[in-house]
C-alpha cells in the first residue's frame, strides 16, 4: 500500500519510521509547504501541499502527520476525503485490544496500550508509552502525550490535548478542546475549552 504523508516536522518523522516498519506499506510522497518545488529522493516525492490532488490515486492512503490538533482538523476539512482514504498507523510494539475501535487517520505510537472496549476517534495521536484503559472514549483530533495514563471509563471530547505523564482517574470527562498540562493528575471533570494543570489539576484558564 502506498501512503502520502501530510507534514514533515518532528511528529511526521516518527510516523515515517513507523510506516517503514510495516512491510506492507510504502511512502510515496511527503507534502509540506516548506518545499518550494517538487523533487524525488529515494523513490519518495517531496512537494508542497498544492501537489496533493495530482499525487492522490485510488490505491493511495493518506496520513495527516501534524501534531497540532486544530491544524490537523483544518487539513482534514480542506482535503475532504472519505474516511476510508485515511490510513490508521499502529506501531508493531503497541498492544491493541481486539475489542477496541480505532478511527481512520489515528496514529498509535510505540509501546502504547489500548485496552478492552476503548473507542478512539479519527485523526487522534496516542503517543509513545501511553495507556488507554478499558471503556475509554476519545473523540476526534485528540492527542494523548507520551507516558500518559487514562484509567477506566474516561471520556475526552474533540481536540483534547493531554500533556505528557499525566494521569486521569476513572470516570472523568474532559470537554472539547481542553488542555491538561504535563504531569497533571485529573480528579474532577474539566469543562470545554479549559486549561488545567497540577496535582490535583486545577483550571487556570477557560
C-alpha positions as CSV (number, residue, x, y, z in Angstrom):
1,X,0.0,0.0,0.0
2,X,1.3,3.4,-0.9
3,X,1.0,6.3,1.5
4,X,1.0,10.1,1.2
5,X,2.1,11.9,4.4
6,X,1.0,15.4,5.0
7,X,3.6,17.4,7.0
8,X,7.3,16.9,7.6
9,X,8.1,18.1,11.1
10,X,9.2,16.1,14.1
11,X,5.9,14.3,14.6
12,X,6.0,13.3,10.9
13,X,9.5,11.8,11.3
14,X,8.2,9.3,13.9
15,X,5.3,8.4,11.6
16,X,7.6,7.9,8.7
17,X,9.7,5.4,10.7
18,X,6.5,3.6,11.8
19,X,5.3,3.2,8.3
20,X,8.7,2.0,7.2
21,X,8.5,-0.7,9.9
22,X,5.3,-2.1,8.4
23,X,6.4,-4.2,5.4
24,X,3.1,-3.8,3.6
25,X,3.2,0.0,3.4
26,X,5.4,2.3,1.3
27,X,5.7,6.1,1.5
28,X,5.1,7.5,-2.0
29,X,5.1,11.2,-1.1
30,X,5.7,13.7,1.8
31,X,3.9,17.0,1.3
32,X,4.8,20.2,3.2
33,X,4.7,23.8,2.2
34,X,8.3,24.3,3.3
35,X,9.1,22.7,-0.1
36,X,9.0,25.3,-2.9
37,X,9.0,22.7,-5.7
38,X,8.6,19.0,-6.3
39,X,11.6,16.7,-6.2
40,X,12.1,12.9,-5.8
41,X,14.6,11.2,-3.5
42,X,14.9,7.5,-2.8
43,X,11.6,6.9,-4.5
44,X,9.7,9.4,-2.4
45,X,8.2,12.6,-3.8
46,X,8.8,15.8,-1.7
47,X,6.5,18.6,-2.7
48,X,4.3,21.4,-1.5
49,X,0.8,20.8,-0.4
50,X,-0.6,22.0,-3.7
51,X,0.7,18.8,-5.4
52,X,-1.7,16.6,-3.4
53,X,-4.5,16.2,-5.9
54,X,-2.0,15.2,-8.6
55,X,-0.4,12.6,-6.4
56,X,-3.6,11.1,-4.9
57,X,-4.7,7.9,-6.8
58,X,-7.3,5.3,-6.0
59,X,-5.0,2.9,-4.2
60,X,-3.1,5.5,-2.1
61,X,-3.8,6.2,1.6
62,X,-3.2,9.4,3.4
63,X,-1.9,10.3,6.9
64,X,-2.0,13.8,8.4
65,X,1.3,13.8,10.3
66,X,0.8,17.1,12.1
67,X,0.9,17.3,15.9
68,X,-1.3,20.4,16.4
69,X,-4.9,19.2,16.9
70,X,-6.6,22.2,15.3
71,X,-4.3,22.3,12.3
72,X,-4.9,18.5,11.8
73,X,-8.6,19.1,11.8
74,X,-8.3,22.1,9.4
75,X,-6.3,20.0,7.0
76,X,-8.8,17.2,7.2
77,X,-11.6,19.5,6.4
78,X,-9.7,21.0,3.5
79,X,-8.8,17.6,2.0
80,X,-12.5,16.5,2.2
81,X,-11.6,12.8,1.7
82,X,-13.7,9.7,2.5
83,X,-12.8,8.2,5.9
84,X,-11.6,5.1,4.1
85,X,-8.9,7.1,2.3
86,X,-7.1,7.8,5.6
87,X,-4.6,5.2,7.0
88,X,-4.5,4.4,10.7
89,X,-0.9,3.6,11.7
90,X,-0.3,1.2,14.6
91,X,3.3,0.6,15.6
92,X,4.2,-3.1,15.9
93,X,5.1,-2.8,19.6
94,X,1.7,-1.3,20.5
95,X,-0.8,-3.5,22.3
96,X,-4.3,-3.0,21.0
97,X,-7.3,-5.0,22.3
98,X,-9.3,-6.8,19.7
99,X,-12.4,-5.1,21.1
100,X,-11.0,-1.6,20.8
101,X,-12.1,0.7,18.0
102,X,-9.5,2.9,16.2
103,X,-10.7,5.7,13.9
104,X,-9.4,6.4,10.4
105,X,-6.2,8.5,10.4
106,X,-5.3,7.8,14.0
107,X,-1.7,7.0,14.9
108,X,-0.8,4.6,17.8
109,X,2.9,5.1,18.7
110,X,5.4,2.6,20.1
111,X,4.6,0.8,23.3
112,X,1.2,2.3,23.7
113,X,-1.5,0.1,25.2
114,X,-5.2,0.3,24.2
115,X,-7.4,-1.9,26.4
116,X,-10.8,-3.6,26.2
117,X,-13.7,-1.7,24.6
118,X,-11.8,1.6,24.2
119,X,-13.1,3.8,21.4
120,X,-10.7,6.2,19.7
121,X,-11.9,8.6,17.1
122,X,-10.5,9.9,13.8
123,X,-7.1,11.6,13.4
124,X,-6.0,11.1,17.1
125,X,-2.5,10.7,18.4
126,X,-1.9,8.1,21.0
127,X,1.7,8.8,21.8
128,X,4.6,6.7,22.9
129,X,4.1,4.6,26.0
130,X,0.6,5.9,26.8
131,X,-2.1,3.7,28.4
132,X,-5.7,3.9,27.3
133,X,-7.6,1.7,29.8
134,X,-10.9,-0.2,29.3
135,X,-14.0,1.7,28.1
136,X,-12.3,5.0,27.4
137,X,-14.0,7.2,24.7
138,X,-11.6,9.6,22.9
139,X,-13.2,11.9,20.4
140,X,-11.7,13.0,17.1
141,X,-8.4,15.1,16.8
142,X,-7.3,14.4,20.4
143,X,-3.7,14.0,21.4
144,X,-2.6,11.8,24.3
145,X,1.0,12.6,25.0
146,X,3.8,10.2,26.0
147,X,3.5,8.1,29.2
148,X,0.0,9.3,29.9
149,X,-2.4,7.0,31.7
150,X,-6.1,7.3,31.1
151,X,-7.7,4.9,33.6
152,X,-11.1,3.2,33.1
153,X,-14.2,4.9,31.7
154,X,-12.5,8.2,30.9
155,X,-14.2,10.4,28.2
156,X,-12.4,13.0,26.2
157,X,-14.1,15.5,23.9
158,X,-13.0,16.6,20.5
159,X,-9.5,18.1,20.2
160,X,-8.4,17.4,23.8
161,X,-4.7,17.5,24.5
162,X,-3.4,15.6,27.5
163,X,0.2,16.6,28.5
164,X,3.0,14.1,28.9
165,X,3.0,11.8,32.0
166,X,-0.5,12.9,33.1
167,X,-3.0,10.7,34.9
168,X,-6.7,10.8,34.5
169,X,-8.7,8.9,37.3
170,X,-11.7,6.7,36.4
171,X,-14.9,8.1,35.1
172,X,-13.6,11.6,34.4
173,X,-15.0,13.7,31.5
174,X,-12.8,16.3,29.8
175,X,-14.7,18.7,27.4
176,X,-13.9,19.6,23.8
177,X,-10.6,21.4,23.1
178,X,-9.4,21.4,26.7
179,X,-5.7,21.1,27.6
180,X,-4.2,19.2,30.5
181,X,-0.7,20.3,31.5
182,X,2.2,17.8,31.6
183,X,2.4,15.8,34.8
184,X,-1.1,16.6,36.0
185,X,-3.5,14.4,37.9
186,X,-7.1,15.0,36.9
187,X,-9.6,14.0,39.6
188,X,-12.6,16.2,38.6
189,X,-14.4,16.8,35.3
190,X,-13.0,19.6,33.1
191,X,-15.3,21.8,31.1
192,X,-14.8,22.5,27.4
193,X,-12.1,24.9,26.2
194,X,-10.3,24.9,29.6
195,X,-6.7,24.6,30.6
196,X,-5.9,22.7,33.8
197,X,-2.6,21.9,35.4
198,X,-1.2,20.5,38.7
199,X,-1.6,17.6,41.1
200,X,-4.5,17.6,41.5
201,X,-5.3,19.6,38.4
202,X,-6.8,23.0,38.8
203,X,-8.4,25.1,36.0
204,X,-6.2,28.1,35.2
205,X,-7.9,29.3,32.1
206,X,-11.3,29.0,30.4
